[in-house]
Amino acid sequence: MIYLEPRRTYDEAIIGTNEETQQIIYDYDKLIDAIMNKLQTQDDHISNDEAYEMAVVHIDHNIECMRPNYKHWPIIRRDTDDE
């Protein structure tokens, strides 16, 4: 199974695993919160809006874009996704 790194940041967003496909499942909103928390801990001058935007961009450009490269890349589940 592939975990997002650093695990101390991202593990709090894990909501399960797909044992059939050997993929970790992360909740999108919890990932946003974890990234925002890390950003604002590193720099307390970052507003919530800025941190949110930075978190969305990070997920889109640094996490989701890796999916084609790995067969068992983690699943990022959004509330709007079907079970």
C-alpha positions in Angstrom: 0.0 0.0 0.0 1.1 3.5 -0.8 0.8 6.2 1.9 1.0 9.9 1.3 4.1 11.4 2.9 4.8 12.8 5.4 2.5 10.4 7.2 2.3 12.6 10.4 0.5 15.2 8.2 -1.6 13.0 6.1 -2.5 9.9 8.2 -5.2 11.9 10.0 -7.1 12.0 6.7 -7.2 8.2 6.2 -10.8 6.9 6.2 -10.1 3.3 5.1 -8.5 0.9 2.7 -9.7 -0.9 -0.3 -8.3 -4.4 0.4 -9.2 -5.6 -3.1 -7.1 -3.0 -4.8 -4.6 -2.4 -2.0 -5.3 1.3 -1.9 -5.4 3.7 1.1 -8.5 5.9 1.0 -8.2 9.5 2.1 -11.0 12.0 2.7 -10.5 15.1 0.6 -11.8 17.5 3.2 -9.6 16.0 5.9 -6.6 16.3 3.5 -7.5 20.0 3.0 -7.7 20.5 6.8 -4.4 18.7 7.4 -2.5 20.7 4.7 -4.1 24.0 5.9 -3.0 23.2 9.5 0.6 22.4 8.4 0.8 25.6 6.3 -0.6 27.8 9.0 1.7 26.2 11.6 4.7 27.0 9.5 3.6 30.5 8.7 0.9 32.1 10.9 0.5 35.0 8.5 -1.3 32.8 6.0 -5.1 33.4 6.0 -7.6 30.6 6.0 -8.6 31.5 2.4 -5.0 31.5 1.2 -4.3 28.2 3.1 -7.4 26.6 1.6 -6.4 27.6 -2.0 -2.8 26.4 -1.4 -4.1 23.1 -0.1 -6.4 22.5 -3.1 -3.6 23.4 -5.5 -1.2 21.0 -3.6 -3.7 18.1 -3.8 -4.5 18.7 -7.5 -0.9 19.3 -8.7 1.2 17.2 -6.3 -1.0 14.3 -5.2 -3.6 13.6 -7.8 -1.3 14.1 -10.7 0.8 11.1 -9.5 -2.1 8.7 -9.9 -1.2 7.6 -13.5 2.3 6.7 -12.4 1.3 4.1 -9.7 -1.1 1.2 -9.9 -2.1 1.4 -6.3 -2.0 5.1 -5.7 -4.2 6.3 -2.8 -7.8 7.1 -3.5 -8.9 10.6 -2.6 -12.6 10.4 -1.7 -14.9 13.5 -1.9 -18.3 13.7 -0.3 -19.8 13.8 -3.8 -18.1 10.5 -4.8 -20.3 7.4 -5.0 -19.4 4.6 -2.6 
